[in-house]
Amino acid sequence: MPISFDSEKRIFKLDTKTSSYIFQAYKEDYLIHLYYGSYIPDNSVEFLAPHQHNASFSPSNPVLEEASGFTCDSWPMEYSCNGTGDMRVSALAIRNSFGNTSTDIRYISHRIFKGKPALEGLPALYSMSDDDASTLEVETLDKVTGAKVYLLYTVFENYGAMTRSVRVENSSDKPMDIQRVYSACVDFNSMDFNMMHLYGFHCKERTLVTRHLEHGIQSIASKRGSSSHTHNPFVALAKDNATEDYGEAYGFNLVYSGNFAADIEVDFNGSTRIIMGINPTDFSWRLEPGSSFTSPELVMVYSAQGIGEMSRVFHRLYNNHLIRGEWKNKKRPLLINSWEAAYFDFDDDKLVAFAKRAKELGIEMLVMDDGWFGTRNDDTNSLGDWYVNENKLKGGIKSLVDRVHALGLKFGIWYEPEMISPDSDLYRTHPDWCLQVPGRDKSIGRHQYVLDMSRQDVRDNIFEQMSTVLSNNHIDYVKWDFNRNISEAGSALLPADRQQEVFHRFVLGTYELMGRLVDAYPHILLENCSGGGGRFDPGMLYFSPQIWCSDNTDPIERLSIQYGTSMCYPVSTVGAHVSACGRTGYETKGNVAMAGTFGYELDPIKLNDEELETVKKQVADYHKYYDVIHSGDLYRLIAPMEDGHHCAWGYVAQDKSEALFTFVTMLYNCNSTFFARLKGLDPDKYYRDSWTGEVHSGALLMNAGLSFKNAPRKDGTSFTVYVEEVK
């Protein structure tokens, strides 16, 4: 078993093929953290517990103070608690019946078992058999309040990865309120890390930010009601000497789509603590006697082979143990979306004309975006009225779907289920169904309010409306959008003392509705969207195998967006399209969009002859290179922010038999030669590359590299190099 317990020393050891995670039930049943890093075979590791720290002013347990110098404030705690001696950021705080939030959990028991349990009401990674994952559940107890806290750890032995979550149960006869419950806490004995995270805003999501840790607290968070455009629920700690290809990197990614926080504190001893989970701002959860609460899951990846390998582990793990359903391994249809081609200005004949031209180009699916329902001709009305606008679709939606299917194309449709327009039949009938706070104006955003997804009657109504369309028409694809931040987060059904449960209940309600949709229509390809990439997180990927990466389709802007996204999300999940943006030619648009699910966001009728030929070649390349891109390993060669001139990446087949590398010149520099060392090949194999047509060893291509002196010499140009093993 990859999880072991030394009953004499009371040490837990969780091993993967590349990493070890170790902690101990110490004296007085405190759980202390001992080690997280590269795999070690040793079992005698109790000496890793600290013995002396500068803790002169740290409160101590009176039983242990003289014997060991132990203090919660200076020792590495496995799961930190508030108000009982640990002055650093705390993972758990429960307001008890006495009115205070002092919390102190101690080890009681544990169990180790094969496989991985599901988390009630929450998306989570899964095991496909009992042999690919093992789970440790540690039971702890706050003896004063009766709060039982279960720490869950699942090890994916073949990936160098593990997951963490927490379940809190009220075993007392009095209610208690959870004030904060982070999904994990990890302590390190040094501060020699760079913190990496993904910052952004609408149309500039997930830009990689790196800064060295300093004394104090460094945080990223969202309180926008979603994981947000601004910060993604991903953080990495990379050792000071770590690069893309060398050194240690620890990645943390929260499987959650709502308000989150990651707090990293460097304390007075130069030690580092990271906690990550639900944002405690505007969060509280009433726990009645006998009830329980489960935190979202945190995915933790360790790499001793650089930041790039950390990313590849996330990619493999998510492709195999997060993405699910019919479309997990099925080739996705190449689609064209109507939005940038027509916006709200379309009817059934225009869409059929798009479909006819798309068919000629080899495109496989037409997606009808916003504007098909209610009386929707702009973005000021009709959200919540999910019936067909027959002034646009004069033959009804079935007629349109049948006409598109008759051409041999699949058909997709757009929804924004969590939103409601003030100018809608649904709002006029049920004004109480949107989130609102008594006595305060309801903030308007993008001409819309937010439905109270915590309510079962709201979810039932939306599902019934969607089901009427989806059950009576052969719909192949649904794009699920979410286009504003949440404010005035109040629910008409919850009492005053439970209003701070609304944000989390909203997320749980959205998950329930998405799950119902996926279960009822398993053949439908679901793609998430949130004003582009405002909800690009593992929670959404559990329900939809792909997410629209950004509303920004400019290929040069997309380089940094997709580069940051690749830190932990696989290419198969990244919605990327070729648009009519005039900044580059269609070749570069296609090469950049190929680093994603690939598709088109334009009017195909307006393409000239040269552009039509380019699109036909791109369609052929999509099929030719699909497997190596979607099933291969990503290697980042040149980051777009390195010199401001070039960006390069490649996909290498798992068996190292082939690879596709892409090179983009963002800004041409007449004094530089485009040169790159390839990555990921087998040094002992020989390959023919499409650039020179010659055969070279993998060792030469990776260590000496290739010079692309005849590469295009203009801003916004690009090219690809295909490498295939010669046997």
C-alpha positions in Angstrom: 0.0 0.0 0.0 1.3 3.5 -0.8 -0.1 4.6 2.6 1.4 3.1 5.8 1.2 3.7 9.5 3.9 2.9 12.0 1.8 2.1 15.1 4.7 2.4 17.5 6.0 5.8 16.3 2.5 6.8 15.1 3.8 8.1 11.8 1.8 8.2 8.6 3.7 7.9 5.3 2.0 8.6 2.0 4.1 7.6 -1.0 3.8 7.9 -4.7 6.5 6.8 -7.2 8.1 10.2 -7.0 7.1 11.8 -3.7 6.6 11.2 0.0 4.3 13.0 2.4 4.8 12.3 6.2 3.2 13.4 9.4 2.9 12.1 12.9 0.4 11.8 15.8 2.7 13.4 18.3 2.5 13.7 22.1 -0.8 14.7 23.5 -2.3 13.6 20.1 -1.2 16.7 18.2 -0.8 16.1 14.5 2.5 17.5 13.3 3.9 17.7 9.8 7.3 16.1 9.1 8.1 16.0 5.4 6.8 16.7 1.8 9.1 16.2 -1.1 10.9 13.6 -3.2 10.3 10.0 -2.5 12.3 8.6 0.5 12.2 4.8 1.3 13.1 5.3 5.0 10.6 4.6 7.7 12.6 5.9 10.6 11.9 9.6 10.2 10.7 10.7 13.6 13.9 12.8 14.0 12.4 15.2 11.4 10.2 16.7 14.1 11.7 20.0 15.3 13.2 20.2 18.7 14.0 23.8 19.3 12.5 27.0 17.7 12.6 30.7 18.6 9.2 30.7 20.4 9.8 32.7 23.6 6.4 34.4 23.4 4.4 31.5 21.9 1.8 29.9 24.2 2.5 26.3 25.0 0.7 23.2 26.1 1.6 23.0 29.8 2.2 19.2 29.6 4.7 19.5 26.8 6.4 22.8 27.4 9.3 21.5 29.5 9.6 18.1 27.9 10.0 19.1 24.2 9.7 22.8 23.7 6.6 22.1 21.6 4.4 25.0 20.7 1.6 25.1 18.1 3.0 28.5 17.1 6.4 27.3 16.0 6.1 23.7 15.1 4.8 22.5 11.7 1.2 21.6 12.3 -0.6 19.2 10.0 -3.9 21.1 10.2 -3.8 24.5 12.0 -6.5 25.6 14.3 -7.5 29.1 15.5 -7.3 30.5 19.0 -5.4 27.8 20.9 -1.7 28.9 20.5 -1.0 28.9 16.8 -0.7 32.5 15.8 -0.2 31.9 12.1 -2.9 31.7 9.5 -5.3 29.0 10.6 -7.2 26.4 8.5 -10.0 25.8 11.0 -12.1 28.0 13.2 -15.5 26.9 14.7 -17.6 29.2 16.8 -18.9 27.1 19.6 -21.9 27.3 22.0 -19.8 29.4 24.4 -19.5 32.1 21.7 -15.7 31.9 21.0 -13.8 30.4 18.1 -11.0 28.6 20.0 -10.6 25.3 18.2 -8.2 22.4 19.0 -8.4 19.1 17.2 -6.4 16.0 18.4 -5.9 12.6 16.8 -8.4 9.9 17.7 -8.1 7.2 15.1 -7.7 6.5 11.4 -8.5 4.1 8.6 -6.6 3.3 5.4 -8.4 1.8 2.4 -8.1 1.3 -1.4 -9.9 3.6 -3.9 -11.3 7.0 -3.4 -14.6 8.1 -1.9 -16.8 10.7 -3.6 -17.5 14.0 -1.8 -21.1 14.7 -1.1 -22.5 17.4 -3.4 -19.0 18.4 -4.6 -17.0 17.6 -7.7 -13.8 15.7 -7.0 -11.2 13.5 -8.6 -12.1 9.9 -8.9 -10.4 6.5 -9.0 -11.2 4.2 -11.8 -10.4 1.1 -9.7 -9.3 0.3 -6.2 -5.7 -0.1 -7.5 -5.1 3.4 -8.8 -5.7 5.3 -5.6 -5.5 4.8 -1.8 -7.1 6.9 0.9 -6.3 7.8 4.5 -9.0 9.2 6.7 -7.8 10.6 10.0 -10.4 11.2 12.7 -9.7 14.1 15.1 -11.8 15.6 17.9 -12.1 18.9 19.7 -12.9 17.4 23.1 -14.4 20.7 24.4 -17.0 21.3 21.7 -17.5 17.8 20.3 -16.5 18.8 16.8 -15.2 15.8 14.9 -12.9 16.7 12.1 -11.9 14.1 9.5 -8.8 14.8 7.4 -9.0 13.0 4.0 -6.0 12.2 1.9 -6.0 10.3 -1.3 -2.8 9.2 -3.0 -2.5 8.7 -6.8 0.6 6.7 -6.7 1.4 6.8 -10.4 1.2 10.6 -10.7 3.2 12.1 -7.8 -0.1 13.6 -6.7 -2.6 13.6 -3.8 -5.9 15.2 -2.9 -7.0 16.7 0.4 -10.4 17.6 1.9 -11.9 18.0 5.3 -15.2 16.8 6.8 -16.6 18.4 10.0 -19.2 16.6 12.1 -21.1 18.0 15.1 -21.1 15.1 17.6 -22.4 17.4 20.4 -26.0 18.2 21.4 -25.5 22.0 20.6 -25.2 23.8 17.3 -21.9 25.3 16.2 -20.9 27.6 13.4 -17.9 26.9 11.1 -16.2 30.2 10.5 -13.4 28.9 8.3 -12.6 25.5 7.0 -9.7 25.4 4.5 -9.2 22.2 2.6 -5.5 21.7 3.6 -2.6 23.1 5.4 1.0 22.4 4.5 4.0 23.7 6.5 7.6 23.9 5.1 10.7 24.5 7.2 12.1 27.2 4.9 11.0 30.3 2.8 13.3 29.8 -0.2 10.3 29.6 -2.6 8.9 31.6 -5.5 5.1 31.9 -5.4 3.5 31.5 -8.8 -0.1 32.3 -9.5 -2.5 33.2 -12.3 -3.7 36.8 -12.2 -5.9 38.5 -14.8 -9.1 40.3 -15.8 -11.7 39.9 -18.5 -9.9 39.2 -21.8 -6.6 38.8 -20.0 -7.1 35.8 -17.8 -4.5 33.7 -16.1 -1.3 35.7 -16.7 1.5 34.0 -14.8 2.8 36.1 -11.9 6.0 35.0 -10.0 7.4 36.6 -6.9 9.7 35.6 -4.1 8.2 34.9 -0.7 8.7 37.5 2.0 8.0 37.6 5.7 4.3 38.1 6.2 1.1 36.9 4.5 0.8 36.6 0.7 -2.6 35.8 -0.6 -4.8 35.4 -3.6 -8.5 35.2 -3.4 -11.9 35.7 -4.9 -15.1 36.9 -3.3 -16.9 37.5 -6.6 -19.1 34.4 -6.3 -17.0 32.5 -8.8 -13.3 31.5 -9.1 -13.1 34.6 -11.2 -11.2 36.3 -14.0 -9.0 38.0 -11.4 -7.4 35.1 -9.6 -7.5 31.4 -10.5 -7.6 28.8 -7.7 -4.1 27.7 -8.5 -0.8 28.4 -6.6 2.6 26.9 -7.0 5.6 27.1 -4.7 8.8 26.6 -6.7 12.2 26.4 -5.1 14.5 29.4 -5.7 16.6 27.4 -8.2 13.7 25.8 -10.0 13.2 26.3 -13.7 10.9 24.9 -16.3 13.0 21.8 -16.5 14.9 21.5 -13.1 14.2 21.8 -9.4 11.4 21.3 -7.0 7.8 22.6 -7.5 4.7 22.2 -5.5 1.4 22.8 -7.2 -2.0 23.4 -5.4 -5.3 23.6 -7.3 -8.7 23.8 -5.6 -11.6 21.9 -7.1 -14.1 24.6 -6.5 -16.0 27.3 -8.5 -16.8 29.8 -5.9 -15.1 32.2 -3.4 -11.7 30.8 -2.5 -8.6 31.9 -0.8 -4.9 30.8 -0.7 -2.9 32.2 2.1 0.9 31.8 2.3 2.6 33.0 5.5 6.3 33.2 6.2 6.6 33.3 10.0 9.2 34.6 12.4 11.3 31.5 12.0 11.5 31.7 8.2 9.1 28.8 7.9 6.3 28.8 5.3 2.7 27.7 5.6 0.1 27.5 2.8 -3.6 27.0 3.4 -6.2 26.9 0.6 -9.9 26.5 0.5 -13.2 28.4 0.8 -12.7 32.1 1.3 -13.8 32.8 4.9 -15.0 36.3 4.0 -18.8 36.2 3.9 -18.7 32.5 4.9 -20.2 30.8 7.9 -22.0 27.4 8.2 -24.4 26.4 10.9 -23.7 22.8 12.0 -26.6 21.4 13.9 -26.1 18.4 16.1 -25.6 15.3 14.0 -24.9 17.2 10.8 -21.7 17.5 8.8 -20.0 19.8 6.3 -17.5 18.8 3.6 -14.9 21.1 2.2 -13.9 21.2 -1.5 -11.0 19.1 -2.6 -7.5 20.4 -3.0 -5.2 18.8 -5.5 -1.5 18.7 -4.6 1.3 17.9 -7.1 5.0 17.6 -6.4 7.7 17.6 -9.0 11.4 17.3 -8.6 11.9 17.8 -12.3 10.8 21.4 -12.6 7.7 23.4 -13.2 7.1 21.8 -16.6 6.8 18.3 -15.1 4.5 19.7 -12.4 2.2 20.9 -15.2 2.3 17.6 -17.0 1.4 15.7 -13.9 -1.7 18.0 -13.5 -2.6 17.4 -17.2 -2.3 13.6 -17.0 -4.2 13.5 -13.7 -7.1 15.6 -14.9 -7.4 13.9 -18.2 -7.7 10.5 -16.5 -9.3 11.2 -13.1 -11.3 14.5 -13.3 -12.7 14.7 -16.9 -15.5 12.1 -17.2 -18.4 11.0 -19.2 -18.9 10.2 -22.9 -16.5 12.9 -24.0 -13.6 12.0 -21.8 -11.6 10.3 -24.4 -13.8 10.9 -27.4 -12.6 13.1 -30.2 -14.3 16.5 -30.0 -16.1 17.8 -33.1 -14.5 20.8 -34.8 -17.0 23.6 -34.3 -17.9 27.1 -35.5 -19.6 29.5 -33.2 -22.0 32.2 -34.4 -21.1 34.9 -31.8 -18.4 36.9 -33.5 -20.0 36.2 -36.9 -23.4 37.6 -36.1 -23.8 38.5 -32.4 -27.6 39.0 -32.0 -28.2 39.7 -35.7 -29.2 36.3 -37.1 -32.1 34.2 -38.2 -32.5 30.5 -39.2 -31.6 31.2 -42.9 -28.4 33.0 -41.9 -27.3 30.2 -39.6 -28.0 27.6 -42.3 -25.9 29.6 -44.7 -23.1 29.5 -42.2 -23.5 25.8 -41.8 -23.3 25.2 -45.6 -20.0 27.0 -45.9 -18.7 25.4 -42.8 -19.5 22.0 -44.2 -17.5 22.8 -47.3 -14.5 23.6 -45.1 -14.7 20.3 -43.2 -16.1 21.9 -40.0 -18.3 19.4 -38.0 -20.6 21.5 -35.8 -22.5 24.8 -35.8 -23.1 26.5 -32.4 -25.9 29.0 -32.1 -24.8 31.5 -29.4 -26.8 34.1 -27.5 -30.0 35.6 -28.9 -32.2 32.6 -29.8 -34.7 32.8 -26.9 -37.4 35.0 -25.5 -37.5 38.4 -27.2 -33.7 38.6 -27.2 -32.2 41.1 -29.7 -29.6 42.6 -27.4 -28.3 41.9 -23.9 -30.9 43.8 -22.0 -33.7 41.2 -21.7 -35.0 37.6 -21.7 -32.5 35.8 -19.6 -34.6 33.2 -17.8 -37.1 32.9 -20.6 -35.7 29.8 -22.3 -38.2 29.4 -25.0 -37.6 29.9 -28.7 -37.7 33.3 -30.3 -39.7 32.4 -33.3 -39.4 35.9 -34.8 -35.8 34.9 -35.5 -36.1 31.1 -35.9 -39.3 31.2 -38.0 -39.6 27.5 -38.3 -38.8 26.9 -34.6 -35.7 25.4 -33.3 -36.5 21.9 -34.5 -36.6 23.1 -38.1 -33.2 24.8 -37.7 -31.7 21.7 -36.0 -33.0 19.4 -38.7 -31.7 21.6 -41.5 -28.3 21.7 -40.0 -28.2 18.0 -39.3 -29.3 17.4 -42.9 -26.1 19.0 -44.0 -24.1 16.5 -41.9 -23.2 18.9 -39.1 -23.9 18.6 -35.4 -25.8 21.5 -33.7 -25.0 23.3 -30.4 -26.9 26.0 -28.4 -26.0 28.7 -25.8 -27.5 29.1 -22.3 -26.9 31.3 -19.2 -28.9 29.3 -16.7 -27.8 31.1 -13.5 -28.9 34.6 -14.6 -32.1 36.5 -15.0 -33.0 39.8 -16.8 -35.1 42.4 -15.0 -37.0 42.5 -18.4 -38.1 38.9 -18.5 -41.3 36.9 -18.0 -39.5 34.9 -15.3 -38.5 38.0 -13.3 -42.0 39.5 -13.6 -43.4 36.3 -12.2 -40.8 35.6 -9.6 -38.9 38.7 -8.5 -37.9 37.0 -5.3 -36.0 34.3 -7.2 -32.9 36.5 -7.7 -30.2 37.1 -5.0 -31.0 40.2 -3.0 -30.7 41.8 0.4 -33.7 43.5 2.1 -33.6 47.2 2.0 -30.8 47.5 -0.5 -30.9 48.1 -4.2 -30.0 45.2 -6.3 -26.8 45.9 -8.2 -27.1 45.5 -11.9 -24.4 43.9 -14.0 -24.5 43.4 -17.8 -28.2 44.2 -17.5 -28.9 41.1 -15.4 -29.4 39.8 -11.9 -28.2 36.5 -10.5 -30.7 33.7 -9.7 -30.7 32.2 -6.3 -29.3 28.8 -7.2 -29.5 27.7 -3.6 -33.2 27.3 -4.1 -34.6 24.0 -5.3 -37.6 25.6 -6.9 -35.4 27.9 -9.0 -33.2 25.0 -10.2 -36.2 22.9 -11.0 -37.7 25.7 -13.1 -34.5 26.2 -15.1 -34.0 22.5 -15.6 -37.5 22.0 -16.9 -37.2 24.9 -19.3 -33.9 23.6 -20.6 -35.2 20.0 -20.7 -38.1 21.1 -22.9 -35.7 22.3 -25.6 -33.1 19.6 -25.2 -35.5 16.7 -25.0 -37.5 17.7 -28.0 -34.6 18.6 -30.3 -31.4 16.7 -31.1 -29.0 19.1 -29.5 -25.3 17.9 -29.6 -23.6 20.6 -27.6 -24.4 23.2 -24.9 -22.4 26.2 -24.0 -23.1 27.2 -20.4 -22.2 30.8 -19.7 -22.0 32.9 -16.4 -21.6 36.6 -17.1 -21.4 38.7 -14.0 -20.1 38.8 -10.4 -22.3 38.2 -7.4 -23.3 41.0 -5.1 -26.1 41.3 -2.5 -25.8 37.6 -1.8 -29.0 37.1 0.1 -31.6 34.4 -0.1 -35.3 34.8 0.7 -35.5 31.3 2.0 -32.7 31.4 4.6 -33.0 32.9 8.1 -30.9 35.9 9.0 -28.3 33.9 11.0 -27.6 31.7 8.0 -27.2 34.3 5.2 -23.5 33.8 5.1 -24.1 30.3 3.7 -25.5 31.7 0.5 -22.3 31.9 -1.5 -21.4 28.2 -0.9 -25.0 27.1 -1.3 -25.1 28.9 -4.6 -22.1 26.9 -5.8 -23.6 23.6 -4.5 -26.9 24.5 -6.4 -25.0 25.1 -9.6 -23.2 21.8 -9.3 -26.5 20.0 -8.6 -28.1 21.5 -11.7 -25.1 20.8 -13.9 -25.0 17.3 -12.6 -28.6 16.8 -13.4 -28.1 18.1 -16.9 -25.1 15.8 -17.6 -26.9 12.8 -16.2 -30.0 13.4 -18.3 -28.2 14.2 -21.5 -24.9 12.3 -21.4 -24.4 12.5 -25.2 -24.3 16.3 -25.1 -20.8 17.9 -25.1 -21.0 20.6 -22.4 -18.6 23.6 -22.6 -18.4 26.0 -19.7 -17.9 29.7 -20.1 -17.9 32.7 -17.8 -17.4 35.9 -19.8 -14.6 33.9 -21.3 -12.4 32.4 -18.6 -13.9 33.7 -15.4 -14.7 30.2 -14.1 -11.9 28.1 -15.5 -11.4 25.7 -12.6 -11.4 22.0 -11.8 -14.9 22.1 -10.4 -16.3 23.1 -13.8 -14.1 20.5 -15.5 -15.8 17.8 -13.5 -19.0 18.5 -15.4 -17.7 19.9 -18.7 -14.6 18.5 -20.4 -13.8 21.9 -21.9 -14.1 25.6 -21.0 -14.0 28.7 -23.2 -10.5 30.0 -22.3 -11.1 33.8 -22.9 -13.3 36.2 -24.9 -10.0 37.6 -26.2 -9.4 35.7 -29.5 -6.4 37.8 -30.6 -3.7 35.2 -31.2 -0.9 37.2 -29.7 -2.8 38.1 -26.6 -3.8 34.4 -26.4 -0.2 33.3 -26.1 0.2 34.5 -22.5 -3.4 33.5 -21.6 -3.0 30.0 -22.8 0.6 29.8 -21.4 -0.7 30.6 -17.9 -3.6 28.2 -18.3 -1.2 25.4 -19.2 0.3 25.6 -15.7 -2.3 23.1 -14.5 -5.0 22.6 -17.1 -4.6 20.2 -20.1 -4.9 21.4 -23.7 -8.0 19.2 -24.1 -9.9 21.6 -21.7 -8.9 24.9 -23.3 -11.5 26.4 -25.6 -9.6 28.2 -28.4 -10.9 29.5 -31.7 -9.7 31.2 -34.9 -11.5 34.5 -35.2 -11.5 37.3 -37.8 -9.2 39.4 -35.7 -6.9 41.3 -38.2 -3.7 41.4 -36.1 -2.1 38.3 -37.7 -2.7 36.1 -40.7 -4.9 33.0 -40.5 -1.9 30.7 -40.2 -0.9 32.1 -36.8 -4.5 32.2 -35.7 -4.7 28.5 -36.4 -1.4 27.6 -34.9 -2.3 29.3 -31.6 -5.9 27.9 -31.5 -4.5 24.4 -32.2 -3.1 24.7 -28.6 -6.6 24.1 -27.4 -9.9 22.5 -28.5 -9.7 24.4 -31.8 -12.7 25.9 -33.7 -13.8 29.0 -35.5 -15.5 32.2 -34.3 -16.1 34.1 -37.6 -18.4 34.4 -40.6 -17.2 31.7 -43.0 -19.0 33.3 -45.9 -16.6 36.4 -45.7 -13.4 34.4 -46.1 -11.5 35.0 -49.4 -10.1 32.3 -51.5 -6.7 32.3 -49.9 -8.2 32.3 -46.4 -10.5 29.4 -47.4 -7.5 27.3 -48.5 -5.7 28.1 -45.2 -8.8 27.0 -43.2 -9.0 23.8 -45.2 -5.4 23.0 -44.3 -6.0 23.9 -40.6 -9.0 21.5 -40.6 -6.8 18.7 -42.1 -4.0 19.5 -39.5 -6.6 19.3 -36.7 -7.3 15.7 -37.6 -3.7 14.9 -38.4 -2.2 16.1 -35.1 -5.2 15.6 -32.8 -3.8 12.6 -31.0 -0.3 14.0 -30.3 -1.8 17.3 -29.1 -4.6 16.0 -27.0 -2.9 12.8 -25.7 0.8 14.0 -25.7 2.8 15.8 -23.0 3.2 19.6 -23.2 6.7 21.0 -23.2 7.0 24.8 -22.9 10.0 26.0 -24.9 9.9 29.8 -24.8 7.6 31.7 -22.5 5.9 34.7 -24.2 7.1 37.0 -21.4 10.8 36.0 -21.6 11.9 38.5 -24.3 8.8 39.8 -25.7 9.7 38.5 -29.2 9.1 34.8 -29.4 6.9 32.0 -27.9 7.3 28.3 -28.5 5.8 25.0 -27.2 5.5 21.4 -28.2 3.4 18.3 -27.7 5.3 14.9 -27.5 3.6 11.6 -27.8 3.7 9.4 -24.7 5.9 6.8 -26.4 8.2 9.6 -27.8 7.5 8.5 -31.4 6.3 11.9 -32.6 6.0 15.5 -31.6 4.6 18.8 -32.9 6.3 22.0 -32.0 4.9 25.5 -32.6 6.9 28.7 -32.9 5.4 32.2 -32.9 7.2 35.6 -33.6 5.2 38.1 -31.6 7.5 41.0 -32.4 10.2 40.6 -35.0 13.8 41.5 -34.0 16.1 42.0 -37.0 19.1 41.3 -34.8 18.0 37.9 -33.5 17.8 34.4 -35.0 14.9 32.2 -34.0 16.7 29.3 -32.3 15.3 26.7 -30.0 16.3 23.5 -28.2 13.5 20.9 -28.5 12.3 19.1 -25.4 10.7 15.8 -24.4 12.2 13.6 -27.1 14.0 10.3 -26.5 17.8 11.1 -26.7 18.5 7.6 -28.0 15.9 7.7 -30.8 16.4 9.3 -34.3 13.9 11.7 -35.7 13.1 13.3 -39.1 11.9 16.9 -38.7 9.7 18.7 -41.2 11.9 21.9 -41.0 15.1 20.5 -42.4 13.9 17.1 -43.7 17.0 15.6 -42.1 17.4 12.8 -39.5 18.9 13.7 -36.1 19.1 12.1 -32.7 16.8 13.2 -30.0 19.9 14.1 -28.1 21.0 16.6 -30.8 17.6 18.1 -31.2 17.3 18.7 -27.4 20.9 19.6 -26.5 22.1 21.5 -29.7 18.7 22.5 -31.0 17.6 23.8 -34.4 18.2 27.2 -36.0 15.2 28.6 -37.9 17.2 31.2 -39.9 14.7 31.0 -42.8 11.7 31.5 -40.5 9.1 34.2 -41.4 10.5 37.6 -40.6 7.4 39.6 -39.7 5.4 40.4 -36.6 2.7 37.9 -35.8 4.1 35.1 -38.0 4.4 31.4 -37.0 5.3 28.0 -38.1 5.2 24.4 -36.9 7.7 21.6 -36.9 6.6 18.0 -37.0 9.1 15.5 -35.7 8.7 11.7 -36.3 10.7 8.8 -35.2 12.8 7.0 -37.9 13.1 3.3 -37.1 
